[in-house]
Amino acid sequence: MKIGFWPARVFFEPEALNYARGRKLYQLLEKRGISLGMTASHNRVRVNLGNSEREAFEEAKRTLVIGVRRGLKFQSCKPSAHYQLPLATGCPGLCRYCYLQTTLGRKPYLRAYINVEEILERAADYIRQREPEETVFEGAAVSDPLFIEPFTDGVSEAIKFFGEEKRGRFRLATKFTAVEPFLQLPHRGRTHFRFSINAPDIIRRWEHKTPSLQRRLDAALKIIEAGYPFGFLLAPLFLEGDWRKRYLALLEQLADILPGKMTSFTFELITHRFTAKARRQIEALYPGSGLDMDPGRRQFRYGQFGYGKYLYPPSLRREAEDFFRREIKRRFPGSTMEYFI
Ligand code: SF4
């Protein structure tokens, strides 16, 4: 199997070994000779990860903690779904602007939860509570979850689970490309697979340790071929410099590669935003990175989790929304724009 990400070290929380899936994984990793350790919890990983905060941050992203998801109360997830599906936390990517900087702090260990069956049973409870309405779950709210697949099979299990659930749907967004495990699964059209893409210059400059645009598009074509409901997340949109030209070129490239038979898919567009906490962290870890985070040029607004975000000014967001709606409709008349924020 093609593996997209392999950690430098793996820690297990003791409870993870109470699960057959956890014990099997431990033995497998032991055989493969990966550096293994135990930790009481992801908050207490004891290992020297480097000489500077930046080294520690980047090494933490190569450190996987296999744990048990204890609190099974799911968070809400607007605007893309009703609830988050907590299969994992964190991401091995090093996007400078990453929204996880606000929530994961300076030691953003990757966490994959071994109690996949319990998490999915809980999802079933949420579905039953809302019947006969459909309930939608987002698998990528606090993580780019493809990295967990070789360890917990969490994404595959979720896709199969929702394939059987008449009143539940699963959504998943990724920048990563190890999609082979999902191509033959009985998804029954109930998992909406979205690829997060951006213009090549943005990817090169800000989306470190993630696949190139071309590799993401190649993976996207495999997912389309496998019959999944499909979409693109254009995020974050940087409305700076000649942004119209940059994003027109990207839309043209999409129009060139999408197979003619594909008429219906979705777009979700998210303009760049940041929190004060993320700004402090990014400036401490990557001083002088050049990422535009000048609060004086942004509009401050409170979000659903109680902290504020700095957005582009309303007039610029409106102008960009008009631009993207027009240009997307022109090239992809069968597509749906789920939201522009
Ligand atoms: S791929 Fe997504 S979750 Fe991962 S670092 Fe980049 S922005 Fe963050």
Boltz pocket constraint, residues with backbone or C-beta under 6 A from the ligand:
constraints:
  - pocket:
      binder: B
      contacts: [[A, 90], [A, 91], [A, 92], [A, 93], [A, 94], [A, 95], [A, 97], [A, 98], [A, 99], [A, 100], [A, 143], [A, 144], [A, 175], [A, 207], [A, 208], [A, 210]]
      max_distance: 6.0
